[in-house]
Amino acid sequence: MSTGLYMAQDKKCELCGETDSRVIEKHHIFGRNNSPEIMLLCKNCHYKITHGQNKITPKRRSKNAPTNDLDKFLLVSSGILLQEIGKVTREMGNVLVEMSKGE
């Protein structure tokens, strides 16, 4: 996860590893209004995370939202991201298990 400039060779989805620069987007981890932290995601992974975040109304996730609402949004955002990271990790583990069967 980064906040700076990206080199051309670094442009890949930080979740699934997609490298097609035509589908790489910047995602504000806790929403545009709440944090400058961004990560690069492909359109597919970006949609999955943003779709979950958007279940919380804009009013309840804005920088003017009550702290209680904002805390809930940050927890939901973190949970969605961790869920996607878990899926990728599980898939990678399964691939490694299958590869080791041939040894």
Stockholm file with secondary structure:
# STOCKHOLM 1.0

chainA/1-103         MSTGLYMAQDKKCELCGETDSRVIEKHHIFGRNNSPEIMLLCKNCHYKITHGQNKITPKRRSKNAPTNDLDKFLLVSSGILLQEIGKVTREMGNVLVEMSKGE
#=GR chainA/1-103 SS CBSSCCCGGGCSCTTTCCCCGGGEEEEETTCTTTCCCEEEEEHHHHHHHHHHHTTSCHHHHSTTSCHHHHHHHHHHHHHHHHHHHHHHHHHHHHHHHHHHTTC
#=GC SS_cons         CBSSCCCGGGCSCTTTCCCCGGGEEEEETTCTTTCCCEEEEEHHHHHHHHHHHTTSCHHHHSTTSCHHHHHHHHHHHHHHHHHHHHHHHHHHHHHHHHHHTTC
//
